[in-house]
Amino acid sequence: MATAAPPSAGYEQNQLKGVRPLRPGEGHSFLLRRLHSLSGIVPVGAFLIEHFVSNAYATNGPHAYATQIKFLNSLPFVPFLEWGFIYIPILYHALYGIFIWYRGESNLAAYPWQGNWLYTAQRWTGIVAFLYMIQHVYSLRFSGVHLVQYPGAGFGKVQHELANPWMLAFYVVAIVCASWHFAYGIWLFCAKWGITQGERARRKAGIICLGIGLLFVVVGLITVKAFVAPHNPDWRNMGTDPATAKQVEVQPVE
C-alpha cells in the first residue's frame, strides 16, 4: 500500500538554493555573526568615521593635516590601539564576511529581488573597501617617508599618490564603496539587533542611512579635491622630502 509523502517531501530539493537563514542557537555561527555585525559598527565603523574626519583636515591645508597626524601618533599606546581596535577587528570583519559570502549561495540571477541586489552590493563594496584599506595602510603607514617621524610629509605623500590617475580613480571608487558599505551596514545592524521593528521603522532607517552614506561620499570627495586641486596655490606639489616636512610643521595654520 502506497503511503502519502509528507507535504514537504521533495520541496527543498526542487527549490533554488539561496543564502541560509540565520537561526539562533545553531552552533557557534549565531555568536560569530552577531560579533561580525557588531564589529562593523564598533570599532570598525567608529574608525571609519574618525578616518574621514581626520582626512578632512586636509581641506585646511598641509599644516592642519600634519597637526592631525601628529596628534593621532602622540596618543598613548598607539600600537595597542592600532592592533586592538583597528587591524584585528577589520581583519575579522572582512575575513568572516568573505567566509559568510563563500558559504552562502546567492540566487541573484534567478530571483533579482531588491534584497538580493542589496546583499550582493554589500559584499562587493566590502571587498573593494577591504582592498583599499590594505593598499592605503601599506602605502601611507609602511612605505616611503615615515609619517610618524615626519608628519609634515603627509599632505605631499597623499598628493604624490593621487597624481596617478588610476590611483585617483581607485580612491574615488573606494570612498563610494566604503560609504555604501557602512551606511547599509548600519541599516542591517538595526534590523538584526531589533532596533528597527516593522516595515515602517526600517523604511525610515533606510532614508537616514542613505543620508549618512551620501554625507560620507561628499566629505570624502571634497577631501580628495583638497589634495588634487587645492584652492591655495601654495599647497600644490608639496613633496615628501623630510626637510619640506619640517617646514610644513612650523608654518602657521592657513
N, C-alpha and C positions, 0 to 999 in steps of 0.2 A: 504494500500500500504506500503510495507516494505521500510524503509529508510536505506541508506548505513551508516554503522557505521564509525565514524571518523577513520583515519588511525592509530591513537594511541590507539584506544579503545582496552582494554584487553592486551595491550603490557606491561604496567608496572606491571600488575598482574602476567604475565607469566615470568617475569624476576626474577632471583635470586637477593635478596636484597644485596646491598653492603654498603659501607660507604657513607653516604650522602655527596654530594659535597658542598664545601664552597661557598655560594653565597653572594656577597656584599649586605649590607642593610637588611639582614634577621634577624630582631630583634636585640638583643644585642650580638648574637653569633659571628658576624664578629669582633667586637671590642675585645671581650674576647679572641677569638682565636688568633688575632694579638698580643694581650698583652701576651698571653701564648707563642707564637713563639718568641717574643722579649725577654721575661724574661729568656728563655733558653740560650740566648747569653749574655745579661746583665740584672741582675747581676749574675745569676746562673753560666753561662759559665765562666765569669771572676773569680768567686770564685773558680771554679774547677781548673783553671789554677794556681791561687795563691796557692791552696792547694797542688797541685802536686809539685810546685816549693819549697814550704816551707818544705814539707816532704823529698824532695831530699837533703836537708841539712844533713840528717842522713848519707849520704854517706861520709861526712867529720867527722863523729864521734859524740859522745854524747854531747860534749861541743858546737859544731856548732849547733846541733839540739836544745839544751837548749837555746842558744842565740837567735835563731829564734823565739822560743816560747815566750821568754821574750820580744822580740821586738814587736810581734803581740799584746801581752797583755798590752803593755805600750802605745799603740795608744790611743789618746783621744776619749772619748765617745764610748768605746768598746761595752757596752750593746746596745746602739743605732745602732751601725754598725752591730752587730750580728743579731739583730731582724729586722732592716730595710733593710739590704742588703743581709742577708743570710737566716735566718729561715723563715720569712714570704714569700719572693719570692720563695724559694724552696717548701714550703708547697703549695703555689698557683700553681706553675708549675706542681707539682706532682699530686695534687688532681684534678685539672682541666683536666690534661692529662688522668687520670683514668676515669673521667666523660665522656670525648670525646670517649674514648675506650668503655665505657659501653653503650653509646648511639649509637655507630656505630655497624654495623653488618659485620664483616669481611667475605669475601667469599673465603678464602684461600683454603679450601678443594675442592671447585668446580672449581675455576679458579686459579691455582697455578702460577700466573704471578709474575714477578720479583717485581713489585710494591707492591703486596700483601705480599710477603715474607719480604720485607723491612719494610712495615707498621707493621707487626706482631713482627718482631725482635725489632723494635724501641720501641714498647710498653713493651715487656717483659724485655728488657735491662733497660728501665726506672724504672720498678717495682723493679728489683734487685738492681739498684743503689740507689733507694729511701730507701729500707730496710737497705742497707749497711750504708747510711748516718745516719739513726736513731740509729742503733747499734753503729756506730763509735762515734757519738756525745755523746751518753749516756755513753759509756764506758770510753772515754778519758776526757770528759768535766764534767760529773756529778757523776761519781763513782770512788771509790778508792782515792788515793792521789790527792790532788787538784793541777793541773799543773800551775794555776795562781800564787799560793803561792810557789810552788816548781817546777819551770820549768826544773830543772836538773833531775827530775824523769821521764821526758817524754820518753827518749830513752828506759829506763828499763821497763816502763809501756807497751810500744808497743811490746818490746821483750817478755815480760811475756805473752801478749795476743796471739802473733804469735807462742808461744811454743805449743799451742794446734793445732794439725794437721787439725782439722775441721775448726778452725778459719783461719788458714793459707790458706786453700783451698777456703774459703769464700772470703777472701781478694783478692786472685788472680782472681776469677770469677768476683768479683765486679769491679776490676780495668779494666778488659776487657770490661765489660758491660758499665761502665761509659765512657770509651774511645770511644766505638762504638756509644753510645747514643749522646754524644757531637759532634762527627765528622759528623755523619749523620744529626744531628740537624742543624749544620752549613749549610749543603747542602740544607736541606729543607727551612731554613731561606732565603738563597739566591734565591731559586726558588720562594718562596711565595712573597717575597718583590720585585721581579722584578730585582734583581741584576744580575742574570744569565738568559738571554733571548735566547731561541733557544736550540736545542738539542746539538749542538757543545759546547756551553758555559757550559751547565750542565754536559756534559761528562768531560770537563776539570776540572770543580769544583769538580766532583766526585773523580778524581785522587788526587787532592790536599787534599780533606777531608780524603781520605783513608790514605794518608801520615800522616796527623795530628793524626788520630786515632792510627796508628801504633807507632808514636812517643810517644804518651801518654802511650801506653801499655809498651813500652820498658822502659821509665822513671819510671813508676810505679813498674815494676818487679825488676829493679835494686835497687830501694828504699827498696822494701821488702827484697831483698837479704842482704842489709846493716844491717837490724835488725836480720835476721835469721842466716846468715853466714857472719859476719863482717870480713873483711880482717885483722883487727888488733885484736889479742887475748885479749887485754885489754878491748875491747868493749863488750865482751861476758858476759852474766849474770850480767848485771849492777844492777838489782834490783830496787825497788821503794821506798826504805827507805828514809825518808827526810834527814837523815844525809848523806847518799850517794849522794843525790841530791845536797846538798850544796857543796860537794867535787867536783862534776862534774862542777858546775858553776864557780869555781875558778881555775880549771885546764886550762892551755893554750891550744889553738887550736892545734889539732894533725896535 
